Amino acid sequence: MNPPLNPCEKQELIKLIVQAGLEEDFMKWLEEKGYNVIFGRLDNIPDELLVAYVRNMKLLDNGEDEDHIYEDLSEVEPDTKVIPAKKAKR
């Protein structure tokens, strides 16, 4: 079992859900999990449910190292059929 979230961590997860516009989806998801009546504020929801939803919706960075993305891009050959922009007329 994971340790409980501190209040700041919990607020950050709630903020992610709200900023993504997923409050209604989150409520539907909770109902699907068997939580039919949710009273009060979102911060009354158990930590494990918040964490599970945020992971399910992939709202957090998964910690993947971005360096390999840039390495992959450096191996791509540039398109040689690029048409240069016209010079602006004055």
PDB file of N, CA, C and O in Angstrom:
ATOM      1  N   MET A   1       0.840  -1.181   0.000  1.00  0.00           N
ATOM      2  CA  MET A   1       0.000   0.000   0.000  1.00  0.00           C
ATOM      3  C   MET A   1       0.884   1.242   0.000  1.00  0.00           C
ATOM      4  O   MET A   1       1.878   1.306   0.722  1.00  0.00           O
ATOM      5  N   ASN A   2       0.516   2.218  -0.808  1.00  0.00           N
ATOM      6  CA  ASN A   2       1.283   3.454  -0.913  1.00  0.00           C
ATOM      7  C   ASN A   2       1.024   4.352   0.289  1.00  0.00           C
ATOM      8  O   ASN A   2      -0.070   4.343   0.852  1.00  0.00           O
ATOM      9  N   PRO A   3       2.039   5.134   0.685  1.00  0.00           N
ATOM     10  CA  PRO A   3       1.817   6.077   1.784  1.00  0.00           C
ATOM     11  C   PRO A   3       0.830   7.155   1.342  1.00  0.00           C
ATOM     12  O   PRO A   3       0.721   7.447   0.151  1.00  0.00           O
ATOM     13  N   PRO A   4       0.114   7.744   2.294  1.00  0.00           N
ATOM     14  CA  PRO A   4      -0.856   8.779   1.922  1.00  0.00           C
ATOM     15  C   PRO A   4      -0.164   9.991   1.303  1.00  0.00           C
ATOM     16  O   PRO A   4       0.985  10.301   1.615  1.00  0.00           O
ATOM     17  N   LEU A   5      -0.888  10.658   0.427  1.00  0.00           N
ATOM     18  CA  LEU A   5      -0.359  11.864  -0.195  1.00  0.00           C
ATOM     19  C   LEU A   5      -0.375  13.002   0.823  1.00  0.00           C
ATOM     20  O   LEU A   5      -1.265  13.081   1.669  1.00  0.00           O
ATOM     21  N   ASN A   6       0.611  13.871   0.729  1.00  0.00           N
ATOM     22  CA  ASN A   6       0.525  15.057   1.573  1.00  0.00           C
ATOM     23  C   ASN A   6      -0.473  16.010   0.910  1.00  0.00           C
ATOM     24  O   ASN A   6      -0.757  15.862  -0.279  1.00  0.00           O
ATOM     25  N   PRO A   7      -1.001  16.969   1.638  1.00  0.00           N
ATOM     26  CA  PRO A   7      -2.039  17.850   1.083  1.00  0.00           C
ATOM     27  C   PRO A   7      -1.629  18.563  -0.203  1.00  0.00           C
ATOM     28  O   PRO A   7      -2.463  18.765  -1.085  1.00  0.00           O
ATOM     29  N   CYS A   8      -0.372  18.942  -0.320  1.00  0.00           N
ATOM     30  CA  CYS A   8       0.099  19.624  -1.537  1.00  0.00           C
ATOM     31  C   CYS A   8       0.066  18.688  -2.742  1.00  0.00           C
ATOM     32  O   CYS A   8      -0.339  19.088  -3.833  1.00  0.00           O
ATOM     33  N   GLU A   9       0.492  17.445  -2.541  1.00  0.00           N
ATOM     34  CA  GLU A   9       0.471  16.467  -3.629  1.00  0.00           C
ATOM     35  C   GLU A   9      -0.968  16.193  -4.080  1.00  0.00           C
ATOM     36  O   GLU A   9      -1.255  16.095  -5.273  1.00  0.00           O
ATOM     37  N   LYS A  10      -1.844  16.076  -3.112  1.00  0.00           N
ATOM     38  CA  LYS A  10      -3.248  15.810  -3.424  1.00  0.00           C
ATOM     39  C   LYS A  10      -3.841  16.981  -4.208  1.00  0.00           C
ATOM     40  O   LYS A  10      -4.565  16.773  -5.182  1.00  0.00           O
ATOM     41  N   GLN A  11      -3.540  18.198  -3.791  1.00  0.00           N
ATOM     42  CA  GLN A  11      -4.038  19.378  -4.497  1.00  0.00           C
ATOM     43  C   GLN A  11      -3.496  19.441  -5.920  1.00  0.00           C
ATOM     44  O   GLN A  11      -4.205  19.857  -6.836  1.00  0.00           O
ATOM     45  N   GLU A  12      -2.244  19.030  -6.112  1.00  0.00           N
ATOM     46  CA  GLU A  12      -1.661  19.025  -7.454  1.00  0.00           C
ATOM     47  C   GLU A  12      -2.383  18.038  -8.369  1.00  0.00           C
ATOM     48  O   GLU A  12      -2.615  18.337  -9.540  1.00  0.00           O
ATOM     49  N   LEU A  13      -2.736  16.874  -7.848  1.00  0.00           N
ATOM     50  CA  LEU A  13      -3.469  15.893  -8.646  1.00  0.00           C
ATOM     51  C   LEU A  13      -4.857  16.415  -9.002  1.00  0.00           C
ATOM     52  O   LEU A  13      -5.314  16.259 -10.135  1.00  0.00           O
ATOM     53  N   ILE A  14      -5.521  17.030  -8.036  1.00  0.00           N
ATOM     54  CA  ILE A  14      -6.842  17.611  -8.287  1.00  0.00           C
ATOM     55  C   ILE A  14      -6.736  18.728  -9.317  1.00  0.00           C
ATOM     56  O   ILE A  14      -7.577  18.851 -10.208  1.00  0.00           O
ATOM     57  N   LYS A  15      -5.702  19.528  -9.185  1.00  0.00           N
ATOM     58  CA  LYS A  15      -5.476  20.629 -10.126  1.00  0.00           C
ATOM     59  C   LYS A  15      -5.273  20.106 -11.549  1.00  0.00           C
ATOM     60  O   LYS A  15      -5.777  20.695 -12.505  1.00  0.00           O
ATOM     61  N   LEU A  16      -4.542  19.008 -11.691  1.00  0.00           N
ATOM     62  CA  LEU A  16      -4.341  18.392 -13.007  1.00  0.00           C
ATOM     63  C   LEU A  16      -5.677  17.976 -13.625  1.00  0.00           C
ATOM     64  O   LEU A  16      -5.923  18.210 -14.808  1.00  0.00           O
ATOM     65  N   ILE A  17      -6.524  17.365 -12.824  1.00  0.00           N
ATOM     66  CA  ILE A  17      -7.829  16.912 -13.315  1.00  0.00           C
ATOM     67  C   ILE A  17      -8.679  18.102 -13.739  1.00  0.00           C
ATOM     68  O   ILE A  17      -9.294  18.086 -14.805  1.00  0.00           O
ATOM     69  N   VAL A  18      -8.710  19.128 -12.906  1.00  0.00           N
ATOM     70  CA  VAL A  18      -9.526  20.315 -13.190  1.00  0.00           C
ATOM     71  C   VAL A  18      -9.001  21.054 -14.406  1.00  0.00           C
ATOM     72  O   VAL A  18      -9.779  21.437 -15.279  1.00  0.00           O
ATOM     73  N   GLN A  19      -7.680  21.261 -14.479  1.00  0.00           N
ATOM     74  CA  GLN A  19      -7.104  21.989 -15.614  1.00  0.00           C
ATOM     75  C   GLN A  19      -7.288  21.241 -16.928  1.00  0.00           C
ATOM     76  O   GLN A  19      -7.361  21.860 -17.990  1.00  0.00           O
ATOM     77  N   ALA A  20      -7.363  19.935 -16.863  1.00  0.00           N
ATOM     78  CA  ALA A  20      -7.592  19.137 -18.068  1.00  0.00           C
ATOM     79  C   ALA A  20      -9.076  19.104 -18.447  1.00  0.00           C
ATOM     80  O   ALA A  20      -9.443  18.564 -19.491  1.00  0.00           O
ATOM     81  N   GLY A  21      -9.925  19.686 -17.593  1.00  0.00           N
ATOM     82  CA  GLY A  21     -11.358  19.698 -17.864  1.00  0.00           C
ATOM     83  C   GLY A  21     -12.006  18.338 -17.707  1.00  0.00           C
ATOM     84  O   GLY A  21     -12.972  18.024 -18.403  1.00  0.00           O
ATOM     85  N   LEU A  22     -11.484  17.529 -16.802  1.00  0.00           N
ATOM     86  CA  LEU A  22     -11.948  16.145 -16.665  1.00  0.00           C
ATOM     87  C   LEU A  22     -12.760  15.883 -15.402  1.00  0.00           C
ATOM     88  O   LEU A  22     -12.901  14.734 -14.985  1.00  0.00           O
ATOM     89  N   GLU A  23     -13.302  16.952 -14.781  1.00  0.00           N
ATOM     90  CA  GLU A  23     -14.054  16.736 -13.543  1.00  0.00           C
ATOM     91  C   GLU A  23     -15.242  15.804 -13.760  1.00  0.00           C
ATOM     92  O   GLU A  23     -15.452  14.873 -12.984  1.00  0.00           O
ATOM     93  N   GLU A  24     -16.024  16.054 -14.821  1.00  0.00           N
ATOM     94  CA  GLU A  24     -17.196  15.217 -15.077  1.00  0.00           C
ATOM     95  C   GLU A  24     -16.780  13.786 -15.411  1.00  0.00           C
ATOM     96  O   GLU A  24     -17.403  12.828 -14.953  1.00  0.00           O
ATOM     97  N   ASP A  25     -15.736  13.648 -16.202  1.00  0.00           N
ATOM     98  CA  ASP A  25     -15.241  12.322 -16.541  1.00  0.00           C
ATOM     99  C   ASP A  25     -14.760  11.602 -15.279  1.00  0.00           C
ATOM    100  O   ASP A  25     -14.979  10.401 -15.120  1.00  0.00           O
ATOM    101  N   PHE A  26     -14.114  12.335 -14.397  1.00  0.00           N
ATOM    102  CA  PHE A  26     -13.640  11.770 -13.143  1.00  0.00           C
ATOM    103  C   PHE A  26     -14.809  11.276 -12.305  1.00  0.00           C
ATOM    104  O   PHE A  26     -14.740  10.196 -11.719  1.00  0.00           O
ATOM    105  N   MET A  27     -15.878  12.056 -12.245  1.00  0.00           N
ATOM    106  CA  MET A  27     -17.064  11.642 -11.482  1.00  0.00           C
ATOM    107  C   MET A  27     -17.690  10.383 -12.086  1.00  0.00           C
ATOM    108  O   MET A  27     -18.117   9.489 -11.356  1.00  0.00           O
ATOM    109  N   LYS A  28     -17.743  10.313 -13.417  1.00  0.00           N
ATOM    110  CA  LYS A  28     -18.265   9.114 -14.084  1.00  0.00           C
ATOM    111  C   LYS A  28     -17.384   7.906 -13.784  1.00  0.00           C
ATOM    112  O   LYS A  28     -17.875   6.807 -13.526  1.00  0.00           O
ATOM    113  N   TRP A  29     -16.075   8.134 -13.822  1.00  0.00           N
ATOM    114  CA  TRP A  29     -15.119   7.071 -13.534  1.00  0.00           C
ATOM    115  C   TRP A  29     -15.312   6.554 -12.116  1.00  0.00           C
ATOM    116  O   TRP A  29     -15.272   5.347 -11.878  1.00  0.00           O
ATOM    117  N   LEU A  30     -15.524   7.480 -11.165  1.00  0.00           N
ATOM    118  CA  LEU A  30     -15.765   7.074  -9.780  1.00  0.00           C
ATOM    119  C   LEU A  30     -17.037   6.242  -9.665  1.00  0.00           C
ATOM    120  O   LEU A  30     -17.073   5.247  -8.940  1.00  0.00           O
ATOM    121  N   GLU A  31     -18.085   6.657 -10.387  1.00  0.00           N
ATOM    122  CA  GLU A  31     -19.336   5.890 -10.365  1.00  0.00           C
ATOM    123  C   GLU A  31     -19.119   4.479 -10.913  1.00  0.00           C
ATOM    124  O   GLU A  31     -19.668   3.510 -10.389  1.00  0.00           O
ATOM    125  N   GLU A  32     -18.305   4.373 -11.981  1.00  0.00           N
ATOM    126  CA  GLU A  32     -18.001   3.055 -12.549  1.00  0.00           C
ATOM    127  C   GLU A  32     -17.267   2.169 -11.543  1.00  0.00           C
ATOM    128  O   GLU A  32     -17.381   0.944 -11.577  1.00  0.00           O
ATOM    129  N   LYS A  33     -16.514   2.806 -10.651  1.00  0.00           N
ATOM    130  CA  LYS A  33     -15.768   2.062  -9.631  1.00  0.00           C
ATOM    131  C   LYS A  33     -16.626   1.738  -8.408  1.00  0.00           C
ATOM    132  O   LYS A  33     -16.153   1.108  -7.462  1.00  0.00           O
ATOM    133  N   GLY A  34     -17.896   2.173  -8.431  1.00  0.00           N
ATOM    134  CA  GLY A  34     -18.787   1.848  -7.333  1.00  0.00           C
ATOM    135  C   GLY A  34     -19.012   2.967  -6.340  1.00  0.00           C
ATOM    136  O   GLY A  34     -19.694   2.765  -5.335  1.00  0.00           O
ATOM    137  N   TYR A  35     -18.456   4.147  -6.594  1.00  0.00           N
ATOM    138  CA  TYR A  35     -18.670   5.289  -5.714  1.00  0.00           C
ATOM    139  C   TYR A  35     -19.800   6.120  -6.304  1.00  0.00           C
ATOM    140  O   TYR A  35     -19.575   7.006  -7.129  1.00  0.00           O
ATOM    141  N   ASN A  36     -21.038   5.814  -5.861  1.00  0.00           N
ATOM    142  CA  ASN A  36     -22.212   6.417  -6.463  1.00  0.00           C
ATOM    143  C   ASN A  36     -22.507   7.814  -5.958  1.00  0.00           C
ATOM    144  O   ASN A  36     -23.007   8.647  -6.713  1.00  0.00           O
ATOM    145  N   VAL A  37     -22.213   8.084  -4.719  1.00  0.00           N
ATOM    146  CA  VAL A  37     -22.555   9.380  -4.154  1.00  0.00           C
ATOM    147  C   VAL A  37     -21.286  10.032  -3.631  1.00  0.00           C
ATOM    148  O   VAL A  37     -20.652   9.548  -2.693  1.00  0.00           O
ATOM    149  N   ILE A  38     -20.936  11.132  -4.257  1.00  0.00           N
ATOM    150  CA  ILE A  38     -19.760  11.884  -3.828  1.00  0.00           C
ATOM    151  C   ILE A  38     -20.252  13.224  -3.308  1.00  0.00           C
ATOM    152  O   ILE A  38     -20.767  14.043  -4.070  1.00  0.00           O
ATOM    153  N   PHE A  39     -20.092  13.443  -2.014  1.00  0.00           N
ATOM    154  CA  PHE A  39     -20.481  14.710  -1.410  1.00  0.00           C
ATOM    155  C   PHE A  39     -19.227  15.509  -1.083  1.00  0.00           C
ATOM    156  O   PHE A  39     -18.170  14.949  -0.793  1.00  0.00           O
ATOM    157  N   GLY A  40     -19.363  16.799  -1.135  1.00  0.00           N
ATOM    158  CA  GLY A  40     -18.263  17.641  -0.713  1.00  0.00           C
ATOM    159  C   GLY A  40     -17.310  17.958  -1.833  1.00  0.00           C
ATOM    160  O   GLY A  40     -17.676  17.949  -3.008  1.00  0.00           O
ATOM    161  N   ARG A  41     -16.108  18.231  -1.463  1.00  0.00           N
ATOM    162  CA  ARG A  41     -15.099  18.672  -2.414  1.00  0.00           C
ATOM    163  C   ARG A  41     -14.291  17.496  -2.926  1.00  0.00           C
ATOM    164  O   ARG A  41     -14.322  16.397  -2.373  1.00  0.00           O
ATOM    165  N   LEU A  42     -13.558  17.767  -4.015  1.00  0.00           N
ATOM    166  CA  LEU A  42     -12.731  16.709  -4.599  1.00  0.00           C
ATOM    167  C   LEU A  42     -11.646  16.228  -3.646  1.00  0.00           C
ATOM    168  O   LEU A  42     -11.207  15.082  -3.742  1.00  0.00           O
ATOM    169  N   ASP A  43     -11.207  17.084  -2.727  1.00  0.00           N
ATOM    170  CA  ASP A  43     -10.138  16.647  -1.836  1.00  0.00           C
ATOM    171  C   ASP A  43     -10.623  15.686  -0.752  1.00  0.00           C
ATOM    172  O   ASP A  43      -9.832  15.246   0.082  1.00  0.00           O
ATOM    173  N   ASN A  44     -11.920  15.355  -0.757  1.00  0.00           N
ATOM    174  CA  ASN A  44     -12.436  14.320   0.150  1.00  0.00           C
ATOM    175  C   ASN A  44     -12.301  12.925  -0.451  1.00  0.00           C
ATOM    176  O   ASN A  44     -12.537  11.927   0.229  1.00  0.00           O
ATOM    177  N   ILE A  45     -11.927  12.858  -1.711  1.00  0.00           N
ATOM    178  CA  ILE A  45     -11.810  11.571  -2.410  1.00  0.00           C
ATOM    179  C   ILE A  45     -10.522  10.877  -1.968  1.00  0.00           C
ATOM    180  O   ILE A  45      -9.480  11.526  -1.866  1.00  0.00           O
ATOM    181  N   PRO A  46     -10.574   9.589  -1.708  1.00  0.00           N
ATOM    182  CA  PRO A  46      -9.381   8.860  -1.250  1.00  0.00           C
ATOM    183  C   PRO A  46      -8.191   9.006  -2.214  1.00  0.00           C
ATOM    184  O   PRO A  46      -8.355   9.043  -3.434  1.00  0.00           O
ATOM    185  N   ASP A  47      -7.018   9.086  -1.638  1.00  0.00           N
ATOM    186  CA  ASP A  47      -5.782   9.288  -2.395  1.00  0.00           C
ATOM    187  C   ASP A  47      -5.601   8.265  -3.505  1.00  0.00           C
ATOM    188  O   ASP A  47      -5.254   8.614  -4.633  1.00  0.00           O
ATOM    189  N   GLU A  48      -5.840   6.987  -3.172  1.00  0.00           N
ATOM    190  CA  GLU A  48      -5.574   5.930  -4.148  1.00  0.00           C
ATOM    191  C   GLU A  48      -6.459   6.077  -5.389  1.00  0.00           C
ATOM    192  O   GLU A  48      -6.050   5.700  -6.487  1.00  0.00           O
ATOM    193  N   LEU A  49      -7.671   6.624  -5.220  1.00  0.00           N
ATOM    194  CA  LEU A  49      -8.536   6.843  -6.377  1.00  0.00           C
ATOM    195  C   LEU A  49      -8.025   7.986  -7.247  1.00  0.00           C
ATOM    196  O   LEU A  49      -8.046   7.899  -8.475  1.00  0.00           O
ATOM    197  N   LEU A  50      -7.567   9.060  -6.599  1.00  0.00           N
ATOM    198  CA  LEU A  50      -6.992  10.176  -7.356  1.00  0.00           C
ATOM    199  C   LEU A  50      -5.777   9.720  -8.156  1.00  0.00           C
ATOM    200  O   LEU A  50      -5.653  10.013  -9.345  1.00  0.00           O
ATOM    201  N   VAL A  51      -4.894   9.007  -7.492  1.00  0.00           N
ATOM    202  CA  VAL A  51      -3.671   8.539  -8.145  1.00  0.00           C
ATOM    203  C   VAL A  51      -4.010   7.601  -9.302  1.00  0.00           C
ATOM    204  O   VAL A  51      -3.430   7.712 -10.382  1.00  0.00           O
ATOM    205  N   ALA A  52      -4.937   6.689  -9.082  1.00  0.00           N
ATOM    206  CA  ALA A  52      -5.313   5.732 -10.125  1.00  0.00           C
ATOM    207  C   ALA A  52      -5.892   6.447 -11.336  1.00  0.00           C
ATOM    208  O   ALA A  52      -5.561   6.104 -12.471  1.00  0.00           O
ATOM    209  N   TYR A  53      -6.749   7.432 -11.114  1.00  0.00           N
ATOM    210  CA  TYR A  53      -7.362   8.161 -12.239  1.00  0.00           C
ATOM    211  C   TYR A  53      -6.318   8.959 -13.009  1.00  0.00           C
ATOM    212  O   TYR A  53      -6.296   8.939 -14.240  1.00  0.00           O
ATOM    213  N   VAL A  54      -5.463   9.653 -12.293  1.00  0.00           N
ATOM    214  CA  VAL A  54      -4.428  10.463 -12.950  1.00  0.00           C
ATOM    215  C   VAL A  54      -3.494   9.574 -13.767  1.00  0.00           C
ATOM    216  O   VAL A  54      -3.101   9.943 -14.874  1.00  0.00           O
ATOM    217  N   ARG A  55      -3.142   8.424 -13.240  1.00  0.00           N
ATOM    218  CA  ARG A  55      -2.300   7.477 -14.000  1.00  0.00           C
ATOM    219  C   ARG A  55      -3.059   6.927 -15.203  1.00  0.00           C
ATOM    220  O   ARG A  55      -2.502   6.808 -16.294  1.00  0.00           O
ATOM    221  N   ASN A  56      -4.324   6.594 -15.002  1.00  0.00           N
ATOM    222  CA  ASN A  56      -5.157   6.047 -16.063  1.00  0.00           C
ATOM    223  C   ASN A  56      -5.290   7.040 -17.220  1.00  0.00           C
ATOM    224  O   ASN A  56      -5.272   6.645 -18.385  1.00  0.00           O
ATOM    225  N   MET A  57      -5.423   8.307 -16.900  1.00  0.00           N
ATOM    226  CA  MET A  57      -5.579   9.348 -17.911  1.00  0.00           C
ATOM    227  C   MET A  57      -4.233   9.881 -18.412  1.00  0.00           C
ATOM    228  O   MET A  57      -4.182  10.732 -19.300  1.00  0.00           O
ATOM    229  N   LYS A  58      -3.157   9.371 -17.834  1.00  0.00           N
ATOM    230  CA  LYS A  58      -1.791   9.764 -18.222  1.00  0.00           C
ATOM    231  C   LYS A  58      -1.587  11.271 -18.128  1.00  0.00           C
ATOM    232  O   LYS A  58      -1.067  11.906 -19.045  1.00  0.00           O
ATOM    233  N   LEU A  59      -2.010  11.823 -16.993  1.00  0.00           N
ATOM    234  CA  LEU A  59      -1.890  13.259 -16.765  1.00  0.00           C
ATOM    235  C   LEU A  59      -0.533  13.648 -16.184  1.00  0.00           C
ATOM    236  O   LEU A  59      -0.176  14.826 -16.171  1.00  0.00           O
ATOM    237  N   LEU A  60       0.210  12.675 -15.711  1.00  0.00           N
ATOM    238  CA  LEU A  60       1.534  12.945 -15.149  1.00  0.00           C
ATOM    239  C   LEU A  60       2.621  12.478 -16.095  1.00  0.00           C
ATOM    240  O   LEU A  60       2.429  11.547 -16.877  1.00  0.00           O
ATOM    241  N   ASP A  61       3.755  13.132 -16.014  1.00  0.00           N
ATOM    242  CA  ASP A  61       4.925  12.709 -16.759  1.00  0.00           C
ATOM    243  C   ASP A  61       5.337  11.346 -16.235  1.00  0.00           C
ATOM    244  O   ASP A  61       5.446  11.139 -15.027  1.00  0.00           O
ATOM    245  N   ASN A  62       5.561  10.429 -17.145  1.00  0.00           N
ATOM    246  CA  ASN A  62       5.910   9.080 -16.701  1.00  0.00           C
ATOM    247  C   ASN A  62       7.391   8.928 -16.390  1.00  0.00           C
ATOM    248  O   ASN A  62       7.859   7.822 -16.119  1.00  0.00           O
ATOM    249  N   GLY A  63       8.131  10.029 -16.428  1.00  0.00           N
ATOM    250  CA  GLY A  63       9.539   9.987 -16.083  1.00  0.00           C
ATOM    251  C   GLY A  63      10.425   9.500 -17.210  1.00  0.00           C
ATOM    252  O   GLY A  63      11.610   9.239 -17.001  1.00  0.00           O
ATOM    253  N   GLU A  64       9.873   9.376 -18.388  1.00  0.00           N
ATOM    254  CA  GLU A  64      10.653   8.906 -19.529  1.00  0.00           C
ATOM    255  C   GLU A  64      11.724   9.952 -19.869  1.00  0.00           C
ATOM    256  O   GLU A  64      11.448  11.151 -19.894  1.00  0.00           O
ATOM    257  N   ASP A  65      12.894   9.500 -20.118  1.00  0.00           N
ATOM    258  CA  ASP A  65      14.000  10.378 -20.452  1.00  0.00           C
ATOM    259  C   ASP A  65      13.811  10.926 -21.866  1.00  0.00           C
ATOM    260  O   ASP A  65      13.673  10.161 -22.821  1.00  0.00           O
ATOM    261  N   GLU A  66      13.806  12.257 -21.993  1.00  0.00           N
ATOM    262  CA  GLU A  66      13.564  12.873 -23.292  1.00  0.00           C
ATOM    263  C   GLU A  66      14.799  12.890 -24.179  1.00  0.00           C
ATOM    264  O   GLU A  66      14.687  13.146 -25.378  1.00  0.00           O
ATOM    265  N   ASP A  67      15.968  12.625 -23.623  1.00  0.00           N
ATOM    266  CA  ASP A  67      17.189  12.669 -24.419  1.00  0.00           C
ATOM    267  C   ASP A  67      17.130  11.703 -25.592  1.00  0.00           C
ATOM    268  O   ASP A  67      17.613  12.022 -26.679  1.00  0.00           O
ATOM    269  N   HIS A  68      16.548  10.533 -25.388  1.00  0.00           N
ATOM    270  CA  HIS A  68      16.506   9.553 -26.477  1.00  0.00           C
ATOM    271  C   HIS A  68      15.625  10.051 -27.621  1.00  0.00           C
ATOM    272  O   HIS A  68      15.842   9.676 -28.773  1.00  0.00           O
ATOM    273  N   ILE A  69      14.636  10.890 -27.317  1.00  0.00           N
ATOM    274  CA  ILE A  69      13.791  11.436 -28.375  1.00  0.00           C
ATOM    275  C   ILE A  69      14.631  12.318 -29.291  1.00  0.00           C
ATOM    276  O   ILE A  69      14.526  12.233 -30.515  1.00  0.00           O
ATOM    277  N   TYR A  70      15.461  13.163 -28.694  1.00  0.00           N
ATOM    278  CA  TYR A  70      16.308  14.038 -29.493  1.00  0.00           C
ATOM    279  C   TYR A  70      17.343  13.256 -30.277  1.00  0.00           C
ATOM    280  O   TYR A  70      17.684  13.619 -31.403  1.00  0.00           O
ATOM    281  N   GLU A  71      17.843  12.187 -29.685  1.00  0.00           N
ATOM    282  CA  GLU A  71      18.781  11.333 -30.407  1.00  0.00           C
ATOM    283  C   GLU A  71      18.105  10.708 -31.623  1.00  0.00           C
ATOM    284  O   GLU A  71      18.689  10.649 -32.706  1.00  0.00           O
ATOM    285  N   ASP A  72      16.874  10.243 -31.438  1.00  0.00           N
ATOM    286  CA  ASP A  72      16.126   9.664 -32.556  1.00  0.00           C
ATOM    287  C   ASP A  72      15.903  10.697 -33.648  1.00  0.00           C
ATOM    288  O   ASP A  72      16.007  10.378 -34.832  1.00  0.00           O
ATOM    289  N   LEU A  73      15.598  11.927 -33.266  1.00  0.00           N
ATOM    290  CA  LEU A  73      15.354  12.980 -34.249  1.00  0.00           C
ATOM    291  C   LEU A  73      16.631  13.362 -34.990  1.00  0.00           C
ATOM    292  O   LEU A  73      16.581  13.737 -36.162  1.00  0.00           O
ATOM    293  N   SER A  74      17.767  13.268 -34.317  1.00  0.00           N
ATOM    294  CA  SER A  74      19.019  13.631 -34.969  1.00  0.00           C
ATOM    295  C   SER A  74      19.380  12.643 -36.071  1.00  0.00           C
ATOM    296  O   SER A  74      20.168  12.964 -36.962  1.00  0.00           O
ATOM    297  N   GLU A  75      18.811  11.455 -36.015  1.00  0.00           N
ATOM    298  CA  GLU A  75      19.086  10.449 -37.039  1.00  0.00           C
ATOM    299  C   GLU A  75      18.217  10.640 -38.286  1.00  0.00           C
ATOM    300  O   GLU A  75      18.460  10.000 -39.309  1.00  0.00           O
ATOM    301  N   VAL A  76      17.220  11.501 -38.211  1.00  0.00           N
ATOM    302  CA  VAL A  76      16.325  11.726 -39.341  1.00  0.00           C
ATOM    303  C   VAL A  76      16.998  12.639 -40.353  1.00  0.00           C
ATOM    304  O   VAL A  76      17.531  13.693 -40.006  1.00  0.00           O
ATOM    305  N   GLU A  77      16.963  12.222 -41.588  1.00  0.00           N
ATOM    306  CA  GLU A  77      17.549  13.039 -42.645  1.00  0.00           C
ATOM    307  C   GLU A  77      16.610  14.192 -42.977  1.00  0.00           C
ATOM    308  O   GLU A  77      15.399  13.996 -43.072  1.00  0.00           O
ATOM    309  N   PRO A  78      17.159  15.392 -43.155  1.00  0.00           N
ATOM    310  CA  PRO A  78      16.292  16.519 -43.504  1.00  0.00           C
ATOM    311  C   PRO A  78      15.716  16.351 -44.909  1.00  0.00           C
ATOM    312  O   PRO A  78      16.325  15.732 -45.782  1.00  0.00           O
ATOM    313  N   ASP A  79      14.534  16.915 -45.098  1.00  0.00           N
ATOM    314  CA  ASP A  79      13.867  16.857 -46.390  1.00  0.00           C
ATOM    315  C   ASP A  79      14.592  17.809 -47.344  1.00  0.00           C
ATOM    316  O   ASP A  79      14.702  19.004 -47.072  1.00  0.00           O
ATOM    317  N   THR A  80      15.083  17.274 -48.455  1.00  0.00           N
ATOM    318  CA  THR A  80      15.846  18.105 -49.395  1.00  0.00           C
ATOM    319  C   THR A  80      14.942  18.797 -50.401  1.00  0.00           C
ATOM    320  O   THR A  80      15.430  19.554 -51.240  1.00  0.00           O
ATOM    321  N   LYS A  81      13.658  18.562 -50.342  1.00  0.00           N
ATOM    322  CA  LYS A  81      12.742  19.171 -51.287  1.00  0.00           C
ATOM    323  C   LYS A  81      12.025  20.372 -50.673  1.00  0.00           C
ATOM    324  O   LYS A  81      10.875  20.655 -51.009  1.00  0.00           O
ATOM    325  N   VAL A  82      12.702  21.069 -49.782  1.00  0.00           N
ATOM    326  CA  VAL A  82      12.111  22.228 -49.139  1.00  0.00           C
ATOM    327  C   VAL A  82      12.215  23.425 -50.071  1.00  0.00           C
ATOM    328  O   VAL A  82      13.279  23.687 -50.631  1.00  0.00           O
ATOM    329  N   ILE A  83      11.122  24.150 -50.238  1.00  0.00           N
ATOM    330  CA  ILE A  83      11.112  25.352 -51.075  1.00  0.00           C
ATOM    331  C   ILE A  83      11.368  26.534 -50.156  1.00  0.00           C
ATOM    332  O   ILE A  83      10.609  26.761 -49.214  1.00  0.00           O
ATOM    333  N   PRO A  84      12.432  27.292 -50.417  1.00  0.00           N
ATOM    334  CA  PRO A  84      12.729  28.429 -49.548  1.00  0.00           C
ATOM    335  C   PRO A  84      11.664  29.524 -49.708  1.00  0.00           C
ATOM    336  O   PRO A  84      11.066  29.680 -50.773  1.00  0.00           O
ATOM    337  N   ALA A  85      11.448  30.264 -48.637  1.00  0.00           N
ATOM    338  CA  ALA A  85      10.471  31.373 -48.672  1.00  0.00           C
ATOM    339  C   ALA A  85      10.989  32.483 -49.553  1.00  0.00           C
ATOM    340  O   ALA A  85      12.198  32.693 -49.652  1.00  0.00           O
ATOM    341  N   LYS A  86      10.074  33.203 -50.200  1.00  0.00           N
ATOM    342  CA  LYS A  86      10.457  34.354 -51.016  1.00  0.00           C
ATOM    343  C   LYS A  86      10.879  35.489 -50.115  1.00  0.00           C
ATOM    344  O   LYS A  86      10.389  35.630 -48.995  1.00  0.00           O
ATOM    345  N   LYS A  87      11.800  36.303 -50.619  1.00  0.00           N
ATOM    346  CA  LYS A  87      12.215  37.482 -49.860  1.00  0.00           C
ATOM    347  C   LYS A  87      11.086  38.493 -49.925  1.00  0.00           C
ATOM    348  O   LYS A  87      10.408  38.632 -50.943  1.00  0.00           O
ATOM    349  N   ALA A  88      10.900  39.189 -48.828  1.00  0.00           N
ATOM    350  CA  ALA A  88       9.848  40.186 -48.765  1.00  0.00           C
ATOM    351  C   ALA A  88      10.191  41.362 -49.673  1.00  0.00           C
ATOM    352  O   ALA A  88      11.338  41.807 -49.718  1.00  0.00           O
ATOM    353  N   LYS A  89       9.183  41.867 -50.401  1.00  0.00           N
ATOM    354  CA  LYS A  89       9.378  43.041 -51.255  1.00  0.00           C
ATOM    355  C   LYS A  89       9.211  44.285 -50.411  1.00  0.00           C
ATOM    356  O   LYS A  89       8.352  44.362 -49.533  1.00  0.00           O
ATOM    357  N   ARG A  90      10.053  45.250 -50.699  1.00  0.00           N
ATOM    358  CA  ARG A  90       9.956  46.507 -49.965  1.00  0.00           C
ATOM    359  C   ARG A  90       9.454  47.596 -50.835  1.00  0.00           C
ATOM    360  O   ARG A  90       9.308  48.731 -50.381  1.00  0.00           O
TER     361      ARG A  90
END
